[in-house]
Amino acid sequence: MSFSPFPKYKFRALTDISPKFLRGAGIELLLLDLDNTIAPYGQTEPSREVLEWARALAASGTALYIVSNSRRSGRVAEYSRALGIPYVNRAKKPFPRKPREVMTELRTPAAKTALVGDQIYTDTLAANLAGVSSILVKPIRLSNIFLAIRYGLETPFRIWGRTL
């Protein structure tokens, strides 16, 4: 467990994370951020590409679980249902409590868990504080000035490491 803003792994998009990569990294449980990681803010249904990706990971034996900071449980629940995976909203990332609760619920150790998200100051910090592998993806869409500013402030940490 460390207070580090540096991700362990970086990918361009969520769907670039393959079952082969996860097996090689020893990851059995993948915790997923929703907004700007799985889908753009406001999108109400998963894309066909995300649905196929989730099915491929499930078929490979990787457990998926949405861990979202969203306060609107309806949208998170819709995505969860569509993808056929459980979820928790109001996770309050970067605090590691909810990721740890999910690991306890699924009886998966931190060494076999990763959290993937688009934000350094919430997702990457939450993963690192929970002692799990952090996977950073590029935000799907910077739809407003506040997201663009936050992304700009995260740039020094995003530069570190190579994108897989």
N, CA and C of each residue as an Amber inpcrd file, in Angstrom:
protein
   492
   0.8500000  -1.1730000   0.0000000   0.0000000   0.0000000   0.0000000
   0.8950000   1.2360000   0.0000000   0.6900000   2.0970000  -1.0120000
   1.4880000   3.3110000  -1.0600000   0.6590000   4.4740000  -1.5860000
   1.0080000   5.6430000  -1.1410000   0.3640000   6.8630000  -1.6150000
   1.1490000   7.3310000  -2.8270000   0.8860000   6.6780000  -3.9570000
   1.6260000   6.9820000  -5.1760000   0.6640000   7.3480000  -6.3010000
   0.9560000   8.4110000  -7.0340000   0.1170000   8.7810000  -8.1760000
   0.5520000   8.1060000  -9.4800000   1.5090000   7.2030000  -9.4090000
   2.0200000   6.5720000 -10.6210000   1.3420000   5.2310000 -10.8680000
   0.7730000   5.0550000 -12.0740000   0.1320000   3.7760000 -12.3910000
   1.1710000   2.6900000 -12.6700000   0.8060000   1.4600000 -12.3560000
   1.6920000   0.3420000 -12.6600000   1.6740000   0.0300000 -14.1570000
   0.4750000   0.1110000 -14.7600000   0.3060000  -0.1730000 -16.1890000
  -0.4970000   0.9410000 -16.8320000  -0.2780000   1.1510000 -18.1410000
  -1.0530000   2.1200000 -18.9110000  -1.4940000   1.4760000 -20.2220000
  -2.7420000   1.7510000 -20.5950000  -3.2920000   1.3100000 -21.8760000
  -4.0120000   2.4890000 -22.5040000  -4.1530000   2.4560000 -23.8210000
  -4.8860000   3.5180000 -24.5010000  -6.3700000   3.4800000 -24.1480000
  -6.9290000   2.2730000 -24.1040000  -8.3630000   2.1140000 -23.8470000
  -8.6040000   0.8540000 -23.0250000  -9.7300000   0.8150000 -22.3620000
 -10.1230000  -0.3450000 -21.5640000 -10.0770000  -1.6260000 -22.3870000
 -10.5940000  -1.5650000 -23.5900000 -10.6890000  -2.7630000 -24.4210000
  -9.3380000  -3.2430000 -24.9550000  -8.2730000  -2.4980000 -24.7110000
  -6.9260000  -2.9570000 -25.0680000  -6.3500000  -3.9040000 -24.0050000
  -6.9990000  -3.9870000 -22.8590000  -6.5510000  -4.8720000 -21.7810000
  -7.0450000  -6.2780000 -22.1070000  -6.1290000  -7.1570000 -22.4300000
  -6.5030000  -8.4910000 -22.9280000  -6.4630000  -9.5540000 -21.8340000
  -7.2030000 -10.6270000 -22.0490000  -7.1190000 -11.7670000 -21.1270000
  -5.6810000 -12.2740000 -20.9960000  -4.9410000 -12.2750000 -22.0980000
  -3.5520000 -12.7370000 -22.0800000  -2.6990000 -11.8600000 -21.1620000
  -2.8590000 -10.5370000 -21.2730000  -2.1180000  -9.6310000 -20.3930000
  -2.4660000  -9.9120000 -18.9340000  -3.7610000 -10.0050000 -18.6270000
  -4.1970000 -10.2040000 -17.2450000  -3.6720000 -11.5270000 -16.6830000
  -3.7110000 -12.5790000 -17.4750000  -3.1490000 -13.8740000 -17.0260000
  -1.6710000 -13.7220000 -16.7170000  -0.9430000 -13.0740000 -17.6150000
   0.4900000 -12.8790000 -17.4330000   0.8240000 -12.0520000 -16.2050000
  -0.0580000 -11.1200000 -15.8510000   0.1520000 -10.2710000 -14.6760000
  -0.4190000 -10.9110000 -13.4050000  -1.0540000 -12.0740000 -13.5520000
  -1.6230000 -12.7630000 -12.3910000  -2.9060000 -12.1380000 -11.8700000
  -3.5990000 -11.3830000 -12.7260000  -4.8210000 -10.6830000 -12.3200000
  -6.0350000 -11.5970000 -12.5330000  -6.7870000 -11.8110000 -11.4430000
  -8.0160000 -12.6090000 -11.5010000  -9.2670000 -11.7650000 -11.3010000
  -9.1040000 -10.5810000 -10.6940000 -10.2170000  -9.6720000 -10.4330000
  -9.8640000  -8.3010000 -10.9820000 -10.7270000  -7.7770000 -11.8550000
 -10.5030000  -6.4630000 -12.4450000 -11.6280000  -5.5330000 -11.9910000
 -11.2630000  -4.5450000 -11.1830000 -12.2000000  -3.5330000 -10.7240000
 -12.2220000  -2.4180000 -11.7580000 -13.4270000  -1.9810000 -12.1360000
 -13.5770000  -1.0440000 -13.2460000 -14.2370000   0.2550000 -12.8230000
 -13.6280000   1.3620000 -13.1660000 -14.2900000   2.6530000 -13.0650000
 -15.2910000   2.7320000 -14.2170000 -16.3840000   3.4690000 -14.0380000
 -17.3820000   3.5840000 -15.1130000 -17.1440000   4.8070000 -15.9930000
 -17.2630000   5.9940000 -15.4200000 -17.2480000   7.2250000 -16.2150000
 -15.8940000   7.4950000 -16.8410000 -15.9180000   7.5960000 -18.1680000
 -14.7530000   7.8930000 -19.0010000 -13.7360000   6.7540000 -19.0530000
 -14.0890000   5.6100000 -18.4340000 -13.2570000   4.4020000 -18.5420000
 -14.0120000   3.3600000 -19.3650000 -15.2110000   2.9870000 -18.8880000
 -16.0690000   2.0660000 -19.6400000 -16.8530000   2.8310000 -20.7020000
 -17.3300000   4.0090000 -20.3300000 -18.1840000   4.7980000 -21.2280000
 -18.0230000   6.2800000 -20.9430000 -18.3260000   7.1200000 -21.9440000
 -18.3120000   8.5660000 -21.6930000 -19.3930000   8.9430000 -20.6810000
 -19.1850000  10.0580000 -19.9980000 -20.2070000  10.5730000 -19.0910000
 -21.5300000  10.6820000 -19.8510000 -22.6090000  10.2420000 -19.2210000
 -23.9360000  10.3970000 -19.7960000 -24.3970000   9.2710000 -20.6950000
 -23.4840000   8.4810000 -21.2290000 -23.8920000   7.3570000 -22.0920000
 -24.6170000   6.3310000 -21.2250000 -25.7500000   5.8430000 -21.7080000
 -26.5870000   4.9820000 -20.8700000 -26.4680000   3.4910000 -21.1610000
 -25.7970000   3.1200000 -22.2520000 -25.6350000   1.7010000 -22.5760000
 -24.2020000   1.4220000 -23.0140000 -23.6780000   0.2430000 -22.6580000
 -22.3240000  -0.1050000 -23.1080000 -22.2710000  -0.2850000 -24.6250000
 -21.1450000   0.0520000 -25.1980000 -20.9490000  -0.1640000 -26.6360000
 -20.8160000  -1.6600000 -26.9120000 -20.9920000  -2.0290000 -28.1550000
 -20.8340000  -3.4280000 -28.5530000 -19.4090000  -3.9020000 -28.2640000
 -18.4310000  -3.0280000 -28.4920000 -17.0230000  -3.3740000 -28.2500000
 -16.7790000  -3.6940000 -26.7680000 -17.3520000  -2.8980000 -25.8760000
 -17.1920000  -3.1340000 -24.4370000 -17.9090000  -4.4190000 -24.0260000
 -19.1040000  -4.6570000 -24.5760000 -19.8300000  -5.8950000 -24.2640000
 -19.0110000  -7.1280000 -24.6710000 -18.4450000  -7.0960000 -25.8660000
 -17.6300000  -8.2220000 -26.3460000 -16.3760000  -8.3880000 -25.4900000
 -15.7510000  -7.2880000 -25.1220000 -14.5630000  -7.3300000 -24.2810000
 -14.8820000  -7.9620000 -22.9330000 -15.9790000  -7.5330000 -22.3150000
 -16.3750000  -8.0700000 -21.0010000 -16.6670000  -9.5640000 -21.1010000
 -17.3260000  -9.9870000 -22.1630000 -17.6100000 -11.4200000 -22.3570000
 -16.3160000 -12.2180000 -22.5050000 -15.3660000 -11.6830000 -23.2540000
 -14.0900000 -12.3770000 -23.4580000 -13.3290000 -12.5200000 -22.1400000
 -13.3310000 -11.4720000 -21.3300000 -12.6490000 -11.5620000 -20.0390000
 -13.3380000 -12.5560000 -19.1150000 -14.6630000 -12.5150000 -19.0820000
 -15.4090000 -13.4620000 -18.2410000 -15.1420000 -14.8980000 -18.6960000
 -15.1030000 -15.1160000 -20.0040000 -14.8370000 -16.4560000 -20.5390000
 -13.4310000 -16.9300000 -20.1800000 -12.5040000 -15.9890000 -19.9850000
 -11.1260000 -16.3490000 -19.6420000 -10.9530000 -16.5850000 -18.1410000
 -12.0250000 -16.3240000 -17.3720000 -11.9560000 -16.5500000 -15.9270000
 -11.6650000 -15.3100000 -15.1010000 -11.5810000 -14.1520000 -15.7350000
 -11.3470000 -12.9180000 -14.9970000 -12.6720000 -12.3870000 -14.4610000
 -12.7380000 -12.1310000 -13.1660000 -13.9350000 -11.5420000 -12.5650000
 -13.8840000 -10.0310000 -12.7680000 -15.0220000  -9.4490000 -13.1140000
 -15.1370000  -8.0020000 -13.3110000 -16.1070000  -7.4380000 -12.2790000
 -15.8440000  -6.1950000 -11.8400000 -16.6810000  -5.5700000 -10.8270000
 -16.5650000  -4.0600000 -11.0170000 -17.6950000  -3.3640000 -11.1950000
 -17.6690000  -1.9110000 -11.3480000 -17.5550000  -1.2620000  -9.9700000
 -16.5780000  -0.3640000  -9.8290000 -16.3900000   0.4060000  -8.5960000
 -16.4080000   1.8790000  -9.0080000 -17.5750000   2.5000000  -8.8290000
 -17.7970000   3.8420000  -9.3510000 -17.9920000   4.8620000  -8.2370000
 -17.5340000   6.0750000  -8.4790000 -17.7860000   7.1760000  -7.5530000
 -19.1470000   7.8210000  -7.8010000 -19.8370000   7.3900000  -8.8240000
 -21.1140000   8.0020000  -9.1780000 -22.1040000   7.9570000  -8.0260000
 -22.8320000   9.0490000  -7.8730000 -23.8900000   9.0990000  -6.8680000
 -25.2240000   8.6820000  -7.4570000 -25.2710000   8.5350000  -8.7770000
 -26.5030000   8.1280000  -9.4560000 -26.4670000   6.6170000  -9.6810000
 -27.0910000   5.8850000  -8.7950000 -27.0060000   4.4260000  -8.8560000
 -27.7260000   3.8520000 -10.0650000 -28.7180000   4.5530000 -10.6150000
 -29.4700000   4.0230000 -11.7550000 -28.5920000   3.7210000 -12.9510000
 -27.7410000   4.6440000 -13.3360000 -26.8720000   4.4410000 -14.5000000
 -25.8580000   3.3390000 -14.2390000 -25.2820000   3.3230000 -13.0520000
 -24.3130000   2.2840000 -12.7090000 -25.0010000   0.9150000 -12.7320000
 -26.2000000   0.8380000 -12.1910000 -26.9580000  -0.4170000 -12.1740000
 -27.2780000  -0.8830000 -13.5900000 -27.6260000   0.0510000 -14.4870000
 -27.9090000  -0.3050000 -15.8820000 -26.6810000  -0.9180000 -16.5570000
 -25.5400000  -0.2990000 -16.3660000 -24.3020000  -0.8310000 -16.9430000
 -23.9760000  -2.1980000 -16.3560000 -24.1310000  -2.3110000 -15.0700000
 -23.8600000  -3.5750000 -14.3930000 -24.7240000  -4.6900000 -14.9720000
 -25.9990000  -4.3970000 -15.1030000 -26.9400000  -5.3820000 -15.6540000
 -26.5740000  -5.7500000 -17.0890000 -26.3080000  -4.7360000 -17.9080000
 -25.9810000  -4.9700000 -19.3190000 -24.7110000  -5.8050000 -19.4840000
 -23.7400000  -5.5770000 -18.5970000 -22.4740000  -6.3070000 -18.6850000
 -22.5100000  -7.6270000 -17.9140000 -23.5340000  -7.7970000 -17.0800000
 -23.6500000  -9.0260000 -16.2910000 -22.6220000  -9.1230000 -15.1850000
 -22.2920000  -7.9680000 -14.5900000 -21.2880000  -7.9530000 -13.5230000
 -21.8110000  -7.1340000 -12.3420000 -21.3240000  -7.3950000 -11.1360000
 -21.7730000  -6.6240000  -9.9660000 -21.1540000  -5.2270000  -9.9430000
 -21.6880000  -4.3950000  -9.0550000 -21.1890000  -3.0250000  -8.9520000
 -21.3400000  -2.4980000  -7.5380000 -20.6170000  -1.4260000  -7.2970000
 -20.8020000  -0.5940000  -6.1210000 -20.6630000   0.8440000  -6.6090000
 -21.5690000   1.7120000  -6.1600000 -21.4270000   3.1310000  -6.4830000
 -21.1100000   3.8780000  -5.1950000 -20.8820000   5.1720000  -5.3310000
 -20.4550000   5.9960000  -4.1850000 -19.2250000   5.4030000  -3.4970000
 -18.2740000   4.9920000  -4.3060000 -17.0790000   4.3170000  -3.7870000
 -16.1320000   5.2590000  -3.0440000 -16.2450000   6.5390000  -3.2920000
 -15.4060000   7.5510000  -2.6390000 -13.9150000   7.3300000  -2.8830000
 -13.5760000   6.9010000  -4.1200000 -12.1700000   6.8080000  -4.4680000
 -11.5710000   8.2110000  -4.4000000 -10.4140000   8.4230000  -3.8970000
  -9.2970000   7.4990000  -3.7840000  -9.2500000   6.6780000  -2.4990000
 -10.2110000   6.8290000  -1.6240000 -10.1800000   6.0090000  -0.4110000
 -10.3070000   4.5340000  -0.7950000  -9.5060000   3.6630000  -0.2240000
  -9.4470000   2.2620000  -0.6590000 -10.5010000   1.3410000  -0.0400000
 -11.4040000   1.8790000   0.7670000 -12.3480000   1.0280000   1.4850000
 -13.2030000   0.1460000   0.5680000 -13.8280000   0.7120000  -0.4600000
 -14.7150000  -0.0680000  -1.3330000 -13.9480000  -1.1180000  -2.1440000
 -12.8020000  -0.7780000  -2.7430000 -12.0520000  -1.8460000  -3.4200000
 -11.6880000  -2.9920000  -2.4710000 -11.3100000  -2.6610000  -1.2500000
 -10.9770000  -3.7090000  -0.2720000 -12.2030000  -4.5470000   0.0880000
 -13.3690000  -3.9010000   0.2200000 -14.6020000  -4.6430000   0.5150000
 -14.9380000  -5.6240000  -0.6040000 -14.7500000  -5.1970000  -1.8560000
 -15.0160000  -6.0810000  -2.9950000 -14.0650000  -7.2750000  -2.9660000
 -12.7850000  -7.0230000  -2.6970000 -11.8200000  -8.1320000  -2.6230000
 -12.2020000  -9.1100000  -1.5180000 -12.6370000  -8.5980000  -0.3890000
 -13.0640000  -9.4570000   0.7120000 -14.2930000 -10.2630000   0.3080000
 -15.2730000  -9.5880000  -0.2970000 -16.4970000 -10.2540000  -0.7470000
 -16.1930000 -11.3910000  -1.7210000 -15.2740000 -11.1670000  -2.6520000
 -14.9510000 -12.1620000  -3.6730000 -13.7890000 -13.0700000  -3.2840000
 -13.2590000 -12.8400000  -2.0850000 -12.1370000 -13.6440000  -1.5730000
 -10.9630000 -13.6810000  -2.5570000 -10.6140000 -12.4870000  -3.0320000
  -9.4990000 -12.3590000  -3.9680000  -8.4390000 -11.4760000  -3.3200000
  -7.2020000 -11.9640000  -3.2300000  -6.1540000 -11.1470000  -2.6000000
  -5.7460000  -9.9640000  -3.4800000  -5.1790000  -8.9610000  -2.8390000
  -4.7280000  -7.7640000  -3.5530000  -3.7320000  -8.1060000  -4.6640000
  -2.8930000  -9.1000000  -4.4340000  -1.8780000  -9.4700000  -5.4300000
  -2.4990000  -9.9710000  -6.7400000  -3.7700000 -10.3730000  -6.6990000
  -4.4470000 -10.8890000  -7.8930000  -5.5540000  -9.9530000  -8.3670000
  -5.4760000  -8.6940000  -7.9230000  -6.5150000  -7.7060000  -8.2410000
  -5.8860000  -6.4820000  -8.8880000  -6.6270000  -5.8760000  -9.8150000
  -6.2230000  -4.6060000 -10.4230000  -7.4400000  -3.6960000 -10.4930000
  -7.1930000  -2.3950000 -10.4480000  -8.2450000  -1.4020000 -10.6250000
  -7.8780000  -0.5750000 -11.8390000  -8.8090000  -0.4770000 -12.7850000
  -8.5600000   0.2850000 -14.0100000  -9.4630000   1.5090000 -14.0340000
  -8.8610000   2.6500000 -14.3740000  -9.6210000   3.8890000 -14.4630000
  -8.8810000   4.9300000 -15.2720000  -9.5470000   6.0550000 -15.4700000
  -8.9920000   7.1200000 -16.3050000  -8.3840000   8.2660000 -15.5150000
  -8.5250000   8.2540000 -14.1910000  -8.0600000   9.3810000 -13.3860000
  -6.9340000   8.9830000 -12.4280000  -5.9160000   9.7970000 -12.3920000
  -4.8010000   9.5820000 -11.4610000  -5.2530000   9.8100000 -10.0270000
  -5.9250000  10.9640000  -9.7750000  -6.2150000  11.3930000  -8.4040000
  -7.3370000  10.6180000  -7.7340000  -8.0420000   9.7820000  -8.4710000
  -9.0610000   8.9270000  -7.8430000  -8.7050000   7.4580000  -8.0540000
  -8.7000000   7.0150000  -9.3020000  -8.5460000   5.5940000  -9.6030000
  -7.1530000   5.0460000  -9.2940000  -6.1190000   5.7090000  -9.8010000
  -4.7570000   5.2240000  -9.5630000  -4.4080000   5.2880000  -8.0800000
  -4.7510000   6.3870000  -7.4280000  -4.4740000   6.4890000  -5.9870000
  -5.2440000   5.4260000  -5.2070000  -6.5110000   5.2000000  -5.5420000
  -7.3040000   4.1770000  -4.8450000  -6.6670000   2.8050000  -5.0020000
  -6.2430000   2.4800000  -6.2150000  -5.6000000   1.1850000  -6.4560000
  -4.3290000   1.0520000  -5.6280000  -3.4830000   2.0660000  -5.6990000
  -2.2150000   1.9970000  -4.9790000  -2.4120000   1.9510000  -3.4660000
  -3.3810000   2.7000000  -2.9610000  -3.6630000   2.6750000  -1.5190000
  -4.2590000   1.3350000  -1.0780000  -4.9970000   0.6860000  -1.9730000
  -5.5800000  -0.6250000  -1.6610000  -4.5730000  -1.7560000  -1.8370000
  -3.4190000  -1.4440000  -2.3970000  -2.3830000  -2.4560000  -2.5920000
  -2.6040000  -3.3410000  -3.7990000  -3.4280000  -2.8590000  -4.7680000
  -3.6880000  -3.6360000  -5.9790000  -2.9670000  -2.9860000  -7.1570000
  -2.8580000  -3.7020000  -8.2530000  -2.2390000  -3.1280000  -9.4480000
  -3.1140000  -2.0130000 -10.0020000  -2.4950000  -0.9070000 -10.3560000
  -3.2230000   0.2170000 -10.9480000  -3.0210000   0.1980000 -12.4560000
  -4.1460000   0.3210000 -13.1700000  -4.1150000   0.3730000 -14.6310000
  -4.7810000   1.6740000 -15.0530000  -4.0430000   2.5020000 -15.7600000
  -4.5510000   3.7880000 -16.2250000  -4.8810000   3.6960000 -17.7090000
  -6.0590000   4.1900000 -18.0790000  -6.4330000   4.3120000 -19.4860000
  -6.6740000   5.7850000 -19.7940000  -6.6090000   6.1240000 -21.0640000
  -6.9060000   7.4980000 -21.4560000  -8.4040000   7.7340000 -21.2880000
  -8.7820000   8.9320000 -20.8370000 -10.2170000   9.2390000 -20.7530000
 -10.8540000   9.1320000 -22.1390000 -12.0600000   8.6200000 -22.1870000
 -12.7540000   8.4710000 -23.4670000 -13.0440000   9.8220000 -24.0970000
 -13.5220000  10.7710000 -23.2980000 -13.8850000  12.0750000 -23.8370000
 -13.7260000  13.1470000 -22.7600000 -13.0170000  14.2080000 -23.0850000
 -12.8960000  15.3550000 -22.1780000 -13.9950000  16.3310000 -22.5690000
 -15.1740000  16.1280000 -22.0130000 -16.3800000  16.8170000 -22.4720000
 -16.6010000  18.2030000 -21.8750000 -15.7850000  18.5960000 -20.9080000
 -15.9490000  19.9490000 -20.3750000 -14.5960000  20.4730000 -19.8940000
 -14.5650000  21.7380000 -19.5980000 -13.3210000  22.4150000 -19.2280000
 -12.7130000  21.8400000 -17.9440000 -13.5650000  21.4230000 -17.0010000
 -13.0600000  20.8960000 -15.7290000 -12.3220000  19.5670000 -15.9300000
 -12.8480000  18.7270000 -16.8090000 -12.1580000  17.4640000 -17.1120000
 -10.8330000  17.7410000 -17.8170000 -10.8270000  18.7080000 -18.7220000
  -9.5960000  19.0480000 -19.4370000  -8.5390000  19.5950000 -18.4820000
  -8.9500000  20.4180000 -17.5300000  -8.0060000  20.9680000 -16.5470000
  -7.4430000  19.8480000 -15.6740000  -8.3260000  18.9760000 -15.1800000
  -7.8700000  17.8660000 -14.3410000  -6.8840000  16.9940000 -15.1130000
  -7.2180000  16.6940000 -16.3670000  -6.3360000  15.8820000 -17.2000000
  -4.9790000  16.5700000 -17.3420000  -4.9910000  17.8760000 -17.5330000
  -3.7410000  18.6290000 -17.6430000  -2.9070000  18.5360000 -16.3750000
  -3.5630000  18.6090000 -15.2200000  -2.8450000  18.5130000 -13.9430000
  -2.2710000  17.1130000 -13.7140000  -2.8790000  16.1190000 -14.3350000
  -2.4100000  14.7380000 -14.1830000  -1.3060000  14.3740000 -15.1720000
  -1.0530000  15.2320000 -16.1500000  -0.1100000  14.9100000 -17.2310000
   1.2650000  14.4480000 -16.7480000   1.8790000  15.0900000 -15.7550000
   3.2030000  14.6070000 -15.3270000   3.1800000  13.1410000 -14.8780000
   2.1080000  12.7250000 -14.2630000   2.0060000  11.3360000 -13.7830000
   1.6390000  10.3900000 -14.9210000   0.9180000  10.8820000 -15.9080000
   0.5310000  10.0650000 -17.0680000   1.7340000   9.7480000 -17.9530000
   2.7060000  10.6500000 -17.9850000   3.8750000  10.4740000 -18.8410000
   4.7180000   9.2790000 -18.3690000   4.7380000   9.0350000 -17.0730000
   5.5640000   7.9880000 -16.5120000   5.1220000   6.6210000 -17.0170000
   6.0690000   5.7980000 -17.3800000   5.7730000   4.4390000 -17.8370000
   5.3510000   4.4080000 -19.2950000   5.4240000   3.2330000 -19.8600000
   5.0480000   3.1170000 -21.2690000   3.6420000   2.5370000 -21.3850000
   2.9650000   2.9520000 -22.4440000   1.6280000   2.4480000 -22.7060000
   1.7440000   1.0770000 -23.3550000   0.9900000   0.1240000 -22.8200000
   1.0100000  -1.2450000 -23.3550000   0.0170000  -1.3940000 -24.4850000
